[in-house]
Amino acid sequence: MIKMIVVDLDSTLLRSDKTVSDYTLKVLNQCKRNGHMIVFATARSESECKVFADIVNPHAIISNRGAIVRLGDNIIHRTAISAATSNDLLVKFLNHPKVGFIAALTEKGFFVNIPVDKHNPSWGEYDPNGYTDFSMGIDCGAYKITVEIFDDVTADKIASEFSDIHVVRFSGEDWFSFANKSVSKWEGTKVLAAYANFDLKNIIAFGDDFSDIEMLRECRLGIAMGNAINEVKSVADVICDTNDNDGVAKWLEENILCTKEV
C-alpha cells in the first residue's frame, strides 16, 4: 500500500506560472483524507516554498535538496557543509573567472554576493537577508551554496576538489547547487520514512530534474513528468502528463484514488 507521496515543486507540482491548480489541490486533499502522507521534496529553501506549503499543507517538507527535513512543526534532520569547507568553496568561487552570482543558504540566513533591492520584483519569492562580502568568510555552515557557473567542467572540477561535497545542475540553466555529499532528496526521504516507520516500498515520487533522479530510481515507483529531462525519464518507471496539464494530480486520481494502487 502506498503510504507516502513525494513531489518535487518546480516544473512538477507547480505549473509554469508557479501556481497549484484547484484540481491538483482537490486531489492532494483527497489523498490526505485517504491516509497518504504528502511530502514536498525540493531544492528550494523552506522560506522559498512557504507560500506553496500554506496552500497545500503537506505533512512534511524535504528542503534544500534534502539538507533539512521537517515533519509538521519539527525539524527532524539537518545536514550542512561545515563552515571551514563553506569558506574554502567560497574562495574557489570568488577567484574563478567562470563563476558569477553566488548565493549561500546558511544556518544564519540566506546571503548573496550582489546588492539586494527587496522592492525589485525579479527576486520573486526569494528573500535574501542581504549582500555579503564572501571574501570575508562566513562563521557558520551552509545548507547549500548555489552558484552561477558558465560550464559543467568548471563545476565538476571544483566539486572534485572536496571529498565531502556533491554538485547538481539545474537543467537548462547555468546554476549549480553545492551541498554536503550525504545530502539528497532520496536521503531526506529515507530519513523521513524511518522516522514515520514507513517501509521504503510504500513510497512513490514525482520529479523532473537532475536532483530527482536518485529519488525516482530508488523508491517503489518513480514517476517522471511529461516535461522532465531525458535523464529523469530514462530512470522512471512511469511518465505522466506535464506539470502544466496537472500530471501529478491526474496520475494520482487514476492510480491511487481509483483504488488501482500500484
Sequence and secondary structure as in RCSB ss.txt:
>XXXX:A:sequence
MIKMIVVDLDSTLLRSDKTVSDYTLKVLNQCKRNGHMIVFATARSESECKVFADIVNPHAIISNRGAIVRLGDNI
IHRTAISAATSNDLLVKFLNHPKVGFIAALTEKGFFVNIPVDKHNPSWGEYDPNGYTDFSMGIDCGAYKITVEIF
DDVTADKIASEFSDIHVVRFSGEDWFSFANKSVSKWEGTKVLAAYANFDLKNIIAFGDDFSDIEMLRECRLGIAM
GNAINEVKSVADVICDTNDNDGVAKWLEENILCTKEV
>XXXX:A:secstr
   EEEE IIIIIS TTS   HHHHHHHHHHHHTT EEEEE SS HHHHHHHHHHH  SEEEEGGGTEEEETTEE
EEE  B HHHHHHHHHHHHT TTEEEEEEEETTEEEESS   TT GGGTT    EE  GGG  SS EEEEEEEES
 HHHHHHHHHT TTEEEEE TTSSEEEEEETT  HHHHHHHHHHHHT  GGGEEEEE SGGGHHHHHHSSEEEE 
TTS HHHHHH SEE   GGGTHHHHHHIIIIITS   
